[in-house]
């Protein structure tokens, strides 16, 4: 059996590969990366490094050749770019005769009105059309996405949000990575959908948990989207990123991430990392990078 992970030098991909190396012989593991030189460390450990660029379909046929189980980690970029890239990957997987595809999707992807959902809807549909056995890993939200907000709190600013009372199922990337590794290397996951969500929390509840970890009061500043955009601009956030951040807040406010599930426990064989423990890891990580 040969397993391949795409995007293996990215933040999530790196963690998935590390998890796989604990249970799968390196000789059974391959990675597909845009820049193979970035994966030299994996090559040195016996992992087969292949060049695969979602923007260059001609590289993907070779990258996926002889692969039994493929994990497609969703790419970065706008919806149009990602849809093109993911479609290239799925087409190449079908042509290469891949026998199982796992894909990192989004919470409630099929019905979601989240601005990120169109990419995942199209990709899931493309995978379904191939007839290849699949598993959709519908990831809710990475706790690491809140690092800049936590850094702001550490610097004395309030927790700023326009998400209202919308709830999020935050979890550590490590938990998402472990779940993905369990699916791509395990049995019995054919034609499954896993809604991977931590305990649902509002912004107030998250700010309170951050305050508990930091041992300080964390005030929450609820604003409208326009004010949120202005505050982000004032904080030095690059102009082109601000609409993306506002759309995230809007999606949370509208309940698009409010998906409750115990699927994490099914795949991990344990509860998702408790939020205070997870936040402690994040805070320690921030301290180490200073």
Residue pairs with C-beta under 8 A, 6 or more apart in sequence:
1 28
1 68
1 69
2 28
2 29
2 30
2 66
2 67
2 68
2 69
3 20
3 24
3 28
3 29
3 30
3 67
3 68
3 69
3 70
3 71
3 184
3 185
4 29
4 30
4 31
4 32
4 50
4 63
4 64
4 67
4 69
4 70
4 71
5 13
5 16
5 17
5 20
5 29
5 30
5 31
5 32
5 71
5 73
5 184
6 13
6 31
6 32
6 33
6 52
6 54
6 70
6 71
6 72
6 73
6 89
7 13
7 32
7 33
7 73
7 75
8 14
8 16
8 17
8 31
8 32
8 33
8 39
8 42
8 73
9 31
9 33
9 35
9 38
9 39
10 73
10 76
11 144
11 173
12 73
12 104
12 142
12 173
12 176
12 177
12 180
13 31
13 73
15 173
15 174
15 177
16 71
16 73
16 177
16 180
16 181
16 184
17 29
17 31
17 42
17 47
18 177
19 177
19 178
19 180
19 181
20 29
20 181
20 184
20 185
21 29
21 45
21 47
23 181
23 185
24 185
25 46
26 45
26 46
26 47
27 46
27 48
29 47
29 48
30 47
30 48
30 49
30 50
30 67
31 39
31 42
31 47
31 48
31 49
31 50
32 50
32 51
32 52
32 60
32 63
32 64
33 39
33 49
33 50
33 51
33 52
34 51
34 52
34 53
34 54
36 43
36 49
36 50
36 51
39 47
39 49
40 49
42 49
43 49
50 62
50 63
51 59
51 62
51 63
52 59
52 60
52 62
52 63
52 64
53 59
53 60
54 60
54 75
54 85
54 86
54 88
54 89
55 84
55 85
55 88
57 88
57 91
57 92
60 88
60 89
60 92
60 93
60 96
61 92
61 95
61 96
63 92
64 70
64 92
64 93
64 96
64 98
65 96
66 96
67 93
67 96
67 98
68 98
68 99
68 100
69 98
69 99
69 100
69 102
69 184
69 185
70 93
70 98
70 100
70 101
70 102
70 184
71 101
71 102
71 103
71 104
71 180
71 183
71 184
72 86
72 89
72 90
72 93
72 101
72 102
72 103
72 104
72 123
73 104
73 180
74 82
74 86
74 103
74 104
74 105
74 119
74 120
74 123
75 81
75 82
75 85
75 86
76 82
77 85
79 115
79 116
79 118
79 119
82 119
82 123
83 118
83 119
83 122
83 123
86 119
86 122
86 123
86 126
87 122
87 123
87 126
90 101
90 123
90 126
90 127
90 130
91 126
93 101
93 130
93 132
94 130
94 132
98 132
99 132
99 133
100 132
100 133
100 134
100 135
100 184
100 189
100 190
101 127
101 130
101 132
101 133
101 134
101 135
102 134
102 135
102 136
102 137
102 180
102 183
102 184
102 189
103 123
103 124
103 127
103 134
103 135
103 136
103 137
104 137
104 139
104 176
104 180
105 120
105 123
105 124
105 136
105 137
105 138
105 139
106 112
106 114
106 116
106 117
106 119
106 120
106 138
106 139
107 114
107 138
107 139
107 140
107 141
107 169
107 195
107 197
107 256
107 257
107 259
108 138
108 195
108 256
108 259
109 117
109 120
109 121
109 124
109 136
109 138
110 121
110 124
112 120
112 121
112 256
113 251
113 254
113 256
114 251
114 256
114 257
115 247
115 250
115 251
116 251
117 256
120 138
124 136
127 134
127 136
128 134
133 190
133 191
134 190
134 191
134 192
135 183
135 189
135 190
135 191
135 192
135 193
135 194
136 192
136 193
136 194
137 176
137 179
137 180
137 183
137 194
137 196
138 193
138 194
138 195
138 196
138 259
139 176
139 196
140 168
140 169
140 170
140 171
140 195
140 196
140 197
140 198
140 257
140 259
141 168
141 169
141 170
141 171
141 257
142 170
142 171
142 172
142 173
142 176
143 170
143 171
143 172
143 173
143 198
143 275
143 278
143 279
143 282
144 172
144 173
144 282
145 248
146 170
146 206
146 282
147 282
147 285
147 286
149 159
149 160
150 210
150 279
150 282
150 283
150 286
151 286
152 158
152 159
152 160
152 235
153 159
153 207
153 210
153 211
153 214
153 218
154 214
154 283
154 286
157 235
158 218
158 219
158 220
158 221
159 203
159 206
159 207
159 210
159 218
159 219
159 220
159 221
160 221
160 223
160 228
160 231
161 203
161 220
161 221
161 222
161 223
161 228
161 249
162 222
162 223
162 224
162 225
162 227
162 228
162 246
162 249
162 250
162 253
163 203
163 249
163 250
163 252
163 253
164 203
164 222
164 252
164 253
165 202
165 253
166 202
166 203
166 251
166 252
166 253
166 254
166 255
166 256
166 257
166 258
167 200
167 201
167 202
167 252
167 255
167 257
167 258
168 200
168 201
168 206
168 252
168 257
168 258
169 196
169 197
169 198
169 199
169 200
169 201
169 257
169 258
169 259
169 260
169 261
170 198
170 201
170 206
170 275
170 278
171 196
171 197
171 198
171 264
171 272
171 273
171 278
172 273
172 278
172 281
172 282
174 273
175 196
175 198
175 264
175 268
175 272
175 273
176 196
178 267
178 268
179 194
179 196
179 263
179 264
179 267
179 268
182 267
182 268
183 189
183 192
183 194
183 267
194 261
194 263
194 266
194 267
195 259
195 261
195 263
196 261
196 263
196 264
196 267
197 257
197 259
197 260
197 261
197 263
197 264
198 264
198 272
198 273
198 275
198 278
199 272
199 275
200 258
200 260
201 209
201 275
203 220
203 222
203 252
204 220
206 275
207 218
207 219
207 220
208 218
209 275
209 276
209 279
210 218
210 279
211 217
211 218
212 276
213 276
213 279
213 280
213 283
214 283
221 231
223 231
225 246
225 249
225 250
228 245
228 246
228 249
229 242
229 243
229 245
229 246
232 241
232 242
232 245
232 246
233 239
233 242
237 245
251 257
264 271
264 272
265 271
265 272
273 281
